[in-house]
Amino acid sequence: MLGYVHPVSRLPAHFTLLQVTPELETGGAEQTTLDVARAVIAAGGKALVATRGGRMAARLEADGGRLIQMPAQSKNPVVMLANAARMIGVIRREGVSLVHARSRAPAFSALWAAQAAGVPFIATYHGVYNARSGLKRWYNAVMTRGDLVIANSDFTRDHVLAEHGLDPERVVAIPRGVDLARFDPAGVSRARVTALRKAWGVAPSDKRLKVLLAGRLTRWKGQGLVIDALARLKKTHGDKILLLLAGDDQGRKAYRGELEKKIADHGLEGSVKLVGHCDDMPAAYLLADLAIAPSLDPEAFGRTAVEPQVMGRPVIAADHGAARETVIDGETGWLAAPGNAEAWARALAHAVDVGVAGRQTIAAAAAIRSRQLYSVEAMCDATLDIYARVLEERR
């Protein structure tokens, strides 16, 4: 609009960002790393990412970013010191303007390097790090030792302030953003949905409510809880739901085995599919009728409760954490008691009982609200504005 000054215009002409994250495999922090790198490049800057690497590294480089490969995921103090030395070299060689850490272990290396090179350091709290000892609190506090802290939701910001006693001016909430171009129902071809349906073994004639739980196979994401809820629901609603569990086990073979046993014990072999990692989440949400986010622990943001709303799908989320910000119960989705299989059975039953029209009403309201509040453009603009603010304060 007239008179609007993009934040990057207040940055140095040769602005160079170094983001530091353990890996680029999958997840919200990793996606945000790529989103911000892309925004910096689009605004004329240079974007570097120090990381072990991973399946998302190719996307970073396709967008014009550069991978600085190192064992950034390591918690070994000797390796962390070596990483810091490497980063000092990168900062000086590449003329890095600002260092942005996105996880605790690599934040130590990044902080030491930024201090040694005399450049600003900021960190993003992507999760709520609980501390049961003074040592753990000290470890977590590395994320607060720079010029400024970004929290990925109001829930996370409240936690940071309560846990570390920081000046509220030094902690800024920037909700995670969704790429509205990528997550656009109109941009997903029928062929993509058909290909995914075929890969997952979901017949076009299957009229059951297709419920998608997207998230790596780890206990706190709540897959076991929903399987228990589905077993309860089967007694009252029969075989009306097909549950799709999309996510890697990332080496957690024992937990995957537990889930398979639970499915067999409940006689749900035909009602639950473990479909593995999914690269085409927009198509996955269109294949589904309902998305769920049943995390047992509070989510600091929870993109799997927001992305389906953007795609025009209703959501059921656990009633804690940032889900209370991203899902308005009864208006843009439904909230269910965390860890309570009976409550989740009731919530799923309600989603079945309201029918297609009821789900569409909820989904329409969800799409409007989520697109207004959680765009990747808004997140990136706010982040670049923070970079400008920190550089100005340093000057």
N, C-alpha and C positions, 0 to 999 in steps of 0.2 A: 504494500500500500504506500501512498505518497508519504515521504519523510521517514520511512522505516529504514533503519541502519542495521544491516546484518551484523551480529556480534563479531564475525571474523574480520570485518573491516577495521576493527579497533585493535587487531592483533598485528604483530610484526609482519612485514611484507613476506618474509621467508619463514613463516611459522612452521615449526616441526614438532609434532607430538610423538612421544614415546609412551605407548601403553604397555603395561606389564601384566600378564595373566598366566596361570600355570599351563593351561592347554587350550587348544582350539578344537575340541572334540564336539561337544554338544552342550546346550544349556543357555539360560538367559543371560548370564554375565558374558559368555562368549559371543552371543548374538549382539549384545550391546557394544562390545568391543569393535565388532565389524561395522555396526551402524555408525558409530562415532568416527571411525577411521574414514568411512565413505564420505561423511559430511565434511570432514577437514579437507579431504582431497577435492571435493566438489567446490569448496570455497577457496581453492588455490594453495592450500598448504600441503605438507608432506606428513604421511602417517606411517609410523613404525610400530611393530608389535613384537616385544620380546616374550617368547613362549617356547615350550617344548615342541609345539606343532600340533597337528591333528587334522581330522577330515575337513575342518572349516578353513584351513590355511589356504587352500586353493581359491576359495571365494575372496579372501583378503587380497591375494595377489591379483585376481581378476579385476578387482575394483581399483587397482593401482596402489595398494598398500605394500609394505615390505615386511617380510618375516625376518626377525632377528632370532635365529634358533639357538636356544640354550636350555639347560635343564631347570627351567624356572619353577617347575612343580616340586623340586626337592626341598626337604626340610633339614637336610644335612648341613650343619653350620659351615663346614669347609666348602661345600658346593655353593652355599649362599654367598660366602665371601668372594668366591671365584666369579659368581654371577655379577656381584657388585662391581668387580674390577672390569668385567666385560662391558657392563652398562656405562661405566665412566668413559671407557673408550668410545662407545657408540655416541654418547652425549656430546663429547668433544669433536669427534670426527664428523658427525652429521649436523652439528649445530642445533641440537635439541633445545627447544624453547621451554618445554614443560614435561614433567613425568607424571603419569596417571596410573596408579596401581589399582588392581581389581581383586586382589586376594592377599591373605595375610603372609604366607611364607615368602612369596616373591616381593611383597611390600618392604620387607627388611632390606633386601638387596637394592630395591629401587630407591628407598629412602636414603641409604648410605651413599649411593651413587649420586643422587640429586644434591645432597648436602656437599659432597666432595667437589662436584662440578659447579655448585652455586646456582642451580636452577630451581624453580618452584616445584613442589611435590604436592599432589592431592591424591586422595584415595576414595573409592566408592565402596560403601557397605552394601554388598549384594545379598547379604544374609544376616540373620540375627545370631550373633555368636555368643553363646551362653558361656559363662565363666563360673566354675565351681571351686576355684582356688585363686589365690593372688597371682600365681605364676601364669595361669591361663588368662587372667584379666590383663596382665602386662603384655602377654603375647597378642591378644586381641587389640590392645591399644595402639599397636603400630599403625593401624589405619587412621588414627587421629593425630599423628605427630607431624603432619604436614601443614601446608598453608590453609587448607580447607577440607571438609569432609562432605561428600555427596551421599545421601541416603536414597534408596530406590523406592521409598514410599513414606508416607507420614508415620506409619507404624514403625518402620525402621528408624526414622529420625527420633521418635520418642524414645526408642530403646537406647540409641546412642547417647542421647542427652542424659537419660537416667543412669546408664552404666558408667559413663566417663566424666560426667559433670562439666562438659564443655560450654563455652560461651555459645548461646543459641545462634549468634551471628555467624559462627564458623561451621554450622551444620545446615546444609541446604537439601531439601527433598526434591528430587527430580524423578517422577514416575518413569518406569521403563516404557519404551515406546514400541509400537507395532508398526511394521511397514505396511501402510495402507494400500500401496500399489501391489505388493506381493499378496497380501491377505485381502483380496478383492474378489468376491464371488463371481463377478462378471468376467474376470480375467482367467478363470479356471475352466479349461475345456472339458467337455463331457468325456473325451478320450482319456484325460488324466485320471478322472474318477473311475472310469471303467478299468483302466490298467491297475489301479490300486485295489479295486474290488476283486479283480482276478487274482492278484498277488496274494491277497488275504483270504481268498476262498469264500467270499461273501456273494451268494447267488443274487442276481437281479430280482428274482422272484421272492426273496426273503423279506417278509412283511413285518418282522419283529422290530421293535424299537432298538436302533443301533446306538449303543452308548460307548463313547470313546474316552478312555483314560490315557492321556499322553504323559509319559514321564519315565525316566529310567527305573529299572526294576530294583528298588531299594525299599526296605520295610516302611520307612516313614512316609513314602508317597501314597500308602494306603491301599495297594492292590488287594492284599489279603482281607482287609476290612470289607471291601466291596464284594468280594466273592462270598463272604459270610452273609452280607446283606442280600445278595442275589439268591442264596439258598433259602433264606426266610421268605423272600418275595415269591419264590416258586410255589410255596404252599398256598398262597392266596391268588396269584395272578398267572400261574402256570408258566408256560414257556413263551413269554411275551417280550423278552429282552435278549439281545445278543451283545455281550460285553467284549469290547476290543481293547486289549492292553498293548499299547504301542510304546516300545522303549527297549533299549539294550539292558542286559543284566550286568554289563561292564565287569565281568568276571565273578559276579555274585551267583555262582552256580548253585550254592546251597539254598539261597533264597528262591531262586527260580524253581528248584526241586520242591520246596515247600509249597509254592503256589500250585504246581502241577498236582501234587498229592492232595491239596485242599480241593481242587477242582474235581478230582476223581472221587474223593470221599463224599462230596456233596452230589455226585452224579450230574455234574454240570459240563461234561466234556463237549456237548453240542451247543452249549450256551456261552462259553468263554473261549476266546482265541488270543494266544500270545503271539503277536504278529511281528515283534522285533522293532528295530529302529526304522523310522520313517523319514525320508528326505523331502517328501511332498506333503507338508502339514496342511496347506490350504485345501488340497484335494481330500485329505483325511477328514477335515471338518465338514466338507460338503457331503462326503459319504455317510457321515454320522448324522443322527437325528438329535443327539444330546451329548454334551461333553461334561465330564465330571472332574473335580479336583479335590479328592478326599484326604489330603495330607494330614497326617497325625500330628505333626508339629506345625506351628504357624508359619505360613509362607511370608517372606519379606516383601514379595510382590506377587509372584504367581502368574506368569505369562499364559499358562494353560487354562487360566480362568478368564483371560482377556481376549486372546486370539480367537477363540470360537465365537465370542460375542461380536467381534468385528466382522466375522464371516456369517453372521446372522443365524447363529445356533444358540439355543438356551443352555444354561450352565447350572449345575449344582456344585457348590463349593463348601468346604468345611468352614464352620462359623467361628473363625478366629483369624488373627493376623491381618494382612493387607486385603484378604478377600472381603472383609467388611467395608473396604473402600471401593473395590472394583465390582462388587456384585450387590445390588440393592434388592434385598429379599422380597420376593413377591412382585417385583416390578421389572427387573432386568435379569432375574434368575432366582435361584433358591439357595438358602443356606441350611446346612444340616449339622447337627452336633458332632464335633470331632471325635473320632474313635468309637462311635456308638453305632453298631451294626443295625440295631432296630430302627434308629432314627434315619439311617441311610436307606433302609428298606422302605420306610414310609415315604421318604422323599422321592425315591424311584417310582414307587407306586403312584404317587401324585402326578409325576411327569407322564406316566402312562395314561392315567385316568383323565387328565385335562384334554387329551386328544391333540390332533394336529393343529386345530385352530387355537387352542390355548397356548401351545408351545410357540406358535408363530407370533402371537401377540407379545409374549415375553421377549422373543428373539428380536422383533422389530424395535422395541424400546432399548434393548441391549445394544444393538448395532448403532443406533443414533448416539447414545451416551458414550460408548467406548471409542467411537471414532472422533468425538469431540475432545475427549480427555487424554487419550493414550496413543497419539500418533508419534511415529518415530521422528517426524520433523520437529514437533514440539520438544521432544526430549533432546534432540541434537542441538536445536537453537539454544535451549536452556544451558546445555553443557558447554557450548562454545562461549556463551555469555559468562559462565563461571571462569573459563580460561582467561577471558579478557579482564575480568575483575581481578583475578589473582596477579596477572602480569602488571596491571596498573598499580595494585597495592605494593608490589615489589619495587616498581619504579619510584 
